[in-house]
Amino acid sequence: MTQPFTALIAARAGSKRFVKKNVALLGGKPLYQHSIDQAFAAGANEVLISTDISEILSAPALERVVCCERPPELAGDRTSITDVLLDLLVRGKPNSEVLVLLQPTSPLRPEGAIRECVEKFMAERSDDAMVMSVTPVNESVQKYGTLEGARFRAMRSNKDCFSNAQSLDQVYRPNGSIYVFTADGFRKHSGFPYAHIIPFIMDAAHSIDIDYPEDFERVAKAFDGLRPK
């Protein structure tokens, strides 16, 4: 039995790369609804939504789903997810200490992955820890770096720039799909408790994050075959 948790969903109206992406229809349902359904299928006891999208705010009320209207000052392009979630924790008053953030732009996540992330978190539960879903990427990114004035500074070591790919470590990226942490931990750190990040590995096929219309097209083509079970 999965530990009961509160699912958090943040859906903003002002997407410029893909207008109205959070309410785009996928498989006959708006994108954000997939995260709601996955949350309850995985064992959530409630879902809290922070949004300024009129279609979501005016939708018929759903049992155990609380929609909190996001204030305009938290709906800008540069607003951090931290500020949005801190506001949601005040307005929504979650009834579970364990929180799971589900981005509506990751509709291909299996509900089983959510359960596994919660179980992984509970095995090491701490207000200073969190579980974050990640996806393998090409190890050659370790050759990358930044420019500091007239100097190139490698991401990890200058030696990596000249190493064979086979000798480099496997690299993982946050895929934006699932984050598990405690409400007290988020408040204590005024953000994600990233001192101790526990990874949960997801394959690339289930990790497509919708940012552009082309991403949505990829997800739509894959949806029938990868529909979460």
C-alpha positions, 0 to 999 in steps of 0.5 A: 500500500503506497503512503498517502500523498498530496499531488501538486499540479502547477498550470500557467496560462501564459505559455508563449512557446505553445499557447494553451498547452496545459489544456491541449487535448490528448486522448480526448482529455486536457493535458492537466487532467492526465496528471490528476488521473495518474495521481489518484491511480497512484494513491493520492488522497487529494490533488491541489492545482495552482492555475490562472487558466480560466478553463481549469478554474471554471471546470466542473468540481472534481472530488478531492481536487482543489483548484487555487486561483494563482495571483497575477504576480505569480503568473509571469514568465520569470516566476519561480516554481518555488514561489508558486508552490509556497503560495499553493501550500498556504492556499491549498492546505494539503492534508498529507505531509508527503507531496508529489509534484507532477508537471502537466507537461509530462503525460506519459509518466506511468502511474507505477513510477509515481508509486515507486518514487513515493516508496523510494522517498519513504525508505529514506524519508527526511525533510532534507531529502527529495526524490527526483525523476531523471533520464539518461542522456549522452555522456558527451555533455561532460565535455561541455563548459562555460565561458568565463571572460576569455577562459573556457571552464569545463563543467566538471574537469578540463580533462573530460574535454579530451576523454573518449566517450566510453571513459566518461560516466553515465549522465542523467538529466532531471526530466521534470516529471516527478518530484517527492518531498515533504511539506515541512521540508519545502517550507524549511528550505523555502524551496526544494530540499536538494541537499540529498536528491534521490534519483528515480530513473525513467526511460526516455520514451516516458520522459518527453516534456512538452514545451513546443508544439512539436513535442506535443505531436511526438507525445500524441503519436506515442500516446496509444502505445505508451498509455500509462497502465 
